[in-house]
Amino acid sequence: MINLVGFNGPAPHSVILWRTGGVNTAKTVCYSSDEQNEALSRFHTQGDFYNQYEQAVIVKDDNKILIQNHLISMGA
């Protein structure tokens, strides 16, 4: 379960923890799968703000944890 302090709104779909150097440095609260997919799309977009982080740790509302690293494109 995700616990939020000082907020009495809808439960989030997921929380993305943004890591650099193995340390959680920021987080994004997503209230739908669309919001989550948008943030992860930006994570994989070169030059985007979210692309500066090394890893995205997705904590789902059922406490399932998923980890994404940057996509690696292979040159010709």
N, CA, C and O of each residue as an XYZ file, in Angstrom:
304
protein
N       0.844     -1.181      0.000
C       0.000      0.000      0.000
C       0.885      1.239      0.000
O       1.938      1.262      0.637
N       0.454      2.253     -0.710
C       1.160      3.527     -0.777
C       0.514      4.467      0.225
O      -0.695      4.692      0.166
N       1.297      5.021      1.144
C       0.776      5.944      2.148
C       1.196      7.361      1.802
O       2.377      7.626      1.572
N       0.236      8.269      1.763
C       0.510      9.674      1.528
C       0.076     10.444      2.762
O      -0.976     10.161      3.336
N       0.876     11.413      3.171
C       0.579     12.207      4.350
C       0.054     13.570      3.907
O       0.648     14.213      3.042
N      -1.061     14.013      4.500
C      -1.587     15.338      4.219
C      -2.362     15.435      2.923
O      -2.539     16.534      2.396
N      -2.824     14.328      2.400
C      -3.556     14.339      1.142
C      -4.763     13.438      1.292
O      -4.621     12.263      1.631
N      -5.935     13.965      1.047
C      -7.156     13.189      1.229
C      -7.907     13.087     -0.100
O      -9.087     13.428     -0.181
N      -7.221     12.622     -1.125
C      -7.817     12.501     -2.452
C      -7.863     11.054     -2.889
O      -7.769     10.146     -2.064
N      -8.008     10.838     -4.181
C      -8.060      9.466     -4.695
C      -6.726      8.755     -4.512
O      -5.667      9.383     -4.504
N      -6.794      7.452     -4.368
C      -5.566      6.653     -4.235
C      -4.830      6.646     -5.568
O      -5.460      6.544     -6.620
N      -3.513      6.754     -5.539
C      -2.755      6.744     -6.790
C      -2.721      5.351     -7.426
O      -2.808      4.330     -6.744
N      -2.593      5.347     -8.740
C      -2.411      4.110     -9.500
C      -1.015      3.550     -9.238
O      -0.833      2.343     -9.077
N      -0.027      4.459     -9.198
C       1.363      4.064     -8.964
C       2.178      5.289     -8.552
O       1.740      6.429     -8.706
N       3.366      5.024     -8.029
C       4.344      6.073     -7.737
C       5.631      5.658     -8.429
O       6.089      4.525     -8.282
N       6.211      6.580     -9.184
C       7.483      6.309     -9.840
C       8.578      7.001     -9.039
O       8.544      8.215     -8.837
N       9.540      6.223     -8.590
C      10.708      6.757     -7.893
C      11.826      6.868     -8.921
O      12.172      5.885     -9.576
N      12.388      8.062     -9.062
C      13.439      8.302    -10.044
C      14.779      8.182     -9.352
O      15.029      8.864     -8.358
N      15.647      7.318     -9.866
C      16.937      7.039     -9.231
C      18.114      7.521    -10.071
O      18.112      7.449    -11.300
N      19.107      8.011     -9.357
C      20.399      8.352     -9.941
C      21.457      7.898     -8.950
O      21.395      8.233     -7.767
N      22.423      7.139     -9.432
C      23.470      6.632     -8.549
C      22.946      5.699     -7.479
O      23.534      5.600     -6.403
N      21.841      5.006     -7.757
C      21.247      4.081     -6.799
C      20.453      4.743     -5.686
O      20.024      4.076     -4.745
N      20.253      6.065     -5.790
C      19.542      6.826     -4.757
C      18.244      7.379     -5.350
O      18.253      7.932     -6.449
N      17.138      7.233     -4.633
C      15.877      7.848     -5.057
C      16.018      9.359     -4.913
O      16.239      9.864     -3.813
N      15.889     10.084     -6.038
C      16.097     11.532     -5.990
C      14.821     12.328     -6.240
O      14.775     13.524     -5.949
N      13.782     11.681     -6.777
C      12.514     12.365     -7.039
C      11.417     11.316     -7.158
O      11.694     10.120     -7.246
N      10.163     11.777     -7.161
C       9.055     10.843     -7.367
C       7.945     11.525     -8.149
O       7.790     12.746     -8.119
N       7.183     10.703     -8.844
C       6.014     11.159     -9.588
C       4.840     10.296     -9.166
O       4.919      9.069     -9.221
N       3.751     10.924     -8.745
C       2.542     10.198     -8.364
C       1.632     10.155     -9.590
O       1.294     11.196    -10.154
N       1.236      8.944    -10.002
C       0.390      8.751    -11.178
C      -0.987      8.253    -10.732
O      -1.093      7.317     -9.939
N      -2.025      8.886    -11.248
C      -3.387      8.511    -10.861
C      -4.074      7.634    -11.907
O      -5.237      7.266    -11.742
N      -3.355      7.299    -12.986
C      -3.906      6.400    -14.003
C      -2.754      5.734    -14.741
O      -1.608      6.176    -14.653
N      -3.063      4.682    -15.459
C      -2.027      4.022    -16.262
C      -1.557      4.942    -17.379
O      -0.402      4.863    -17.798
N      -2.439      5.817    -17.871
C      -2.032      6.768    -18.910
C      -0.965      7.727    -18.389
O       0.015      8.000    -19.082
N      -1.150      8.242    -17.165
C      -0.144      9.133    -16.570
C       1.178      8.398    -16.379
O       2.244      8.957    -16.634
N       1.111      7.162    -15.936
C       2.317      6.360    -15.744
C       3.033      6.146    -17.079
O       4.248      6.320    -17.170
N       2.280      5.770    -18.106
C       2.878      5.535    -19.422
C       3.490      6.802    -20.005
O       4.532      6.742    -20.659
N       2.857      7.945    -19.778
C       3.391      9.225    -20.263
C       4.733      9.536    -19.596
O       5.685      9.928    -20.270
N       4.809      9.363    -18.283
C       6.060      9.627    -17.570
C       7.163      8.676    -18.037
O       8.303      9.099    -18.228
N       6.835      7.404    -18.219
C       7.842      6.437    -18.664
C       8.264      6.694    -20.100
O       9.419      6.458    -20.455
N       7.346      7.175    -20.930
C       7.691      7.549    -22.301
C       8.707      8.692    -22.292
O       9.665      8.690    -23.064
N       8.486      9.653    -21.421
C       9.427     10.781    -21.300
C      10.775     10.318    -20.762
O      11.811     10.866    -21.138
N      10.772      9.322    -19.892
C      12.006      8.753    -19.348
C      12.894      8.215    -20.478
O      14.120      8.290    -20.403
N      12.263      7.676    -21.520
C      13.002      7.088    -22.636
C      13.203      8.058    -23.802
O      13.683      7.656    -24.862
N      12.839      9.337    -23.615
C      12.983     10.341    -24.669
C      14.252     11.157    -24.431
O      14.376     11.861    -23.429
N      15.184     11.050    -25.362
C      16.459     11.770    -25.267
C      16.220     13.266    -25.108
O      15.443     13.846    -25.867
N      16.871     13.900    -24.139
C      16.764     15.334    -23.920
C      15.607     15.762    -23.021
O      15.528     16.934    -22.654
N      14.712     14.851    -22.657
C      13.600     15.186    -21.779
C      14.078     15.273    -20.332
O      15.073     14.651    -19.959
N      13.364     16.047    -19.527
C      13.712     16.198    -18.104
C      13.854     14.849    -17.417
O      14.827     14.630    -16.694
N      12.901     13.934    -17.626
C      12.929     12.639    -16.949
C      14.056     11.740    -17.447
O      14.421     10.779    -16.768
N      14.609     12.032    -18.611
C      15.682     11.227    -19.183
C      16.985     11.365    -18.399
O      17.892     10.550    -18.564
N      17.090     12.388    -17.549
C      18.310     12.591    -16.766
C      18.496     11.517    -15.695
O      19.612     11.303    -15.222
N      17.421     10.848    -15.312
C      17.514      9.827    -14.276
C      17.988      8.511    -14.876
O      17.727      8.227    -16.045
N      18.684      7.707    -14.075
C      19.241      6.445    -14.553
C      18.227      5.301    -14.520
O      18.324      4.353    -15.300
N      17.258      5.400    -13.614
C      16.355      4.280    -13.412
C      15.005      4.784    -12.917
O      14.920      5.775    -12.191
N      13.944      4.074    -13.328
C      12.586      4.361    -12.852
C      12.095      3.139    -12.085
O      12.042      2.034    -12.626
N      11.735      3.347    -10.819
C      11.196      2.271     -9.990
C       9.712      2.550     -9.822
O       9.324      3.546     -9.213
N       8.877      1.656    -10.372
C       7.434      1.856    -10.350
C       6.836      1.028     -9.219
O       6.937     -0.199     -9.223
N       6.215      1.696     -8.252
C       5.545      1.016     -7.141
C       4.052      1.099     -7.425
O       3.459      2.177     -7.390
N       3.453     -0.053     -7.707
C       2.036     -0.106     -8.068
C       1.162     -0.106     -6.817
O       1.653     -0.325     -5.710
N      -0.122      0.138     -6.997
C      -1.043      0.196     -5.868
C      -1.195     -1.146     -5.158
O      -1.694     -1.195     -4.034
N      -0.770     -2.239     -5.803
C      -0.814     -3.554     -5.156
C       0.552     -3.940     -4.580
O       0.800     -5.109     -4.281
N       1.437     -2.943     -4.429
C       2.801     -3.093     -3.901
C       3.740     -3.856     -4.827
O       4.848     -4.211     -4.424
N       3.318     -4.113     -6.054
C       4.215     -4.719     -7.033
C       5.234     -3.665     -7.454
O       4.880     -2.512     -7.698
N       6.485     -4.064     -7.536
C       7.547     -3.130     -7.901
C       8.141     -3.543     -9.242
O       8.524     -4.697     -9.433
N       8.214     -2.595    -10.164
C       8.818     -2.810    -11.475
C       9.970     -1.835    -11.633
O       9.883     -0.693    -11.183
N      11.037     -2.269    -12.260
C      12.196     -1.394    -12.466
C      12.474     -1.288    -13.956
O      12.541     -2.297    -14.658
N      12.635     -0.055    -14.436
C      12.983      0.174    -15.830
C      14.304      0.906    -15.912
O      14.561      1.850    -15.166
N      15.131      0.455    -16.825
C      16.368      1.156    -17.159
C      16.164      1.792    -18.526
O      15.165      1.521    -19.193
N      17.097      2.632    -18.947
C      16.984      3.261    -20.259
C      17.044      2.217    -21.350
O      17.764      1.223    -21.253
N      16.261      2.468    -22.404
C      16.310      1.607    -23.583
C      17.638      1.874    -24.290
O      18.100      3.013    -24.352
N      18.229      0.846    -24.805
C      19.502      0.971    -25.516
C      19.232      0.766    -26.995
O      18.727     -0.281    -27.402
N      19.568      1.766    -27.797
C      19.378      1.604    -29.235
C      20.689      1.165    -29.859
O      21.756      1.695    -29.550
N      20.585      0.200    -30.730
C      21.770     -0.351    -31.389
C      21.947      0.357    -32.724
O      21.021      0.413    -33.532
N      23.128      0.890    -32.949
C      23.418      1.569    -34.208
C      23.693      0.561    -35.309
O      23.982     -0.605    -35.042
N      23.597      1.029    -36.569
C      23.835      0.135    -37.711
C      25.306     -0.060    -37.959
O      25.686     -0.782    -38.881
